[in-house]
Every structure is written in C-alpha cells, then in structure tokens.
Amino acid sequence: MKITLPDWYDDLFEFECESKGCVLNLTVTVYGQELQFDFYDITRFIQTAKDEVERSGYYNTNNLVILDKVTRENIISYLNSLNVKPEAQC
C-alpha cells in the first residue's frame, strides 16, 4: 500500500505525539487519496472526551482512531488495515 505522511512528521514530532497521546487533523495520503484523522491513545482520549462532555454535554469527532500508542508504526499499521483502492489512472 502506498502511504505518505506529511513531510513535517519527523522523529521529534512522533515523540511529541506519543508523549501527548494524540495527533489531531493528521492528513495522510493513501494511494493518492488524502484522508484526515484524529489519533489518540486510550488514556488521552478518555481525558479529552470527559473534559468535552463536562464542558458542552457531548463529545463528537469525525475520523477518530484510538491506538495503543500514537506512533508512526501504529498509524501506518492502521492505515494498512483500511480498504483503500488505488485511484484509477487516466
């Protein structure tokens, strides 16, 4: 599968994401298709969801993915599990 993370997703950013437990609005390219996700680890997600529910009464997000740890390896593993087909070439 052809997966491309943003150029700025380097080792330091990966370390920060794993430490914070999330990366939001991450746009990745899978077979030429741009997809956007919010990746959380379970601990950070529970904290964020709880805070949001207490603040507004609900929690809602699109394209939410919960990983064991927010690392490049886990993100790519998730993306590999998607059923994304290559775009047709004209």
Secondary structure, 3 states (H helix, E strand, C coil): CCEECCCCCCHHHHHHHHHHCEEEEEEEEECCEEEEEEEEEHHHHHHHHHHHHHHHCCCCCCCEEEECCCCHHHHHHHHHHCCCCCCCCC
